[in-house]
Amino acid sequence: TKPDSNLEVAKIVGKKRRQLYDVNV
């Protein structure tokens, strides 16, 4: 439960969400 790992996961999730959003648009 390290903040760094959580931040990395959040970044990955954000990238995936961005890609999905771009594809939808």
C-alpha positions in Angstrom: 0.0 0.0 0.0 2.5 2.6 -1.2 1.3 6.0 -2.5 3.8 5.7 -5.4 2.3 2.5 -6.6 -1.2 3.9 -6.2 -0.2 6.9 -8.3 1.2 4.7 -11.0 -2.0 2.7 -11.1 -4.0 5.9 -11.3 -1.9 7.1 -14.2 -2.4 3.8 -16.1 -6.2 3.9 -15.5 -6.3 7.5 -16.6 -4.4 6.6 -19.9 -6.9 3.7 -20.5 -9.8 6.0 -19.9 -8.4 8.6 -22.2 -7.9 6.0 -25.0 -11.5 4.7 -24.6 -12.8 8.3 -24.5 -10.8 9.2 -27.7 -12.1 6.0 -29.4 -15.7 6.8 -28.4 -15.4 10.3 -29.7 
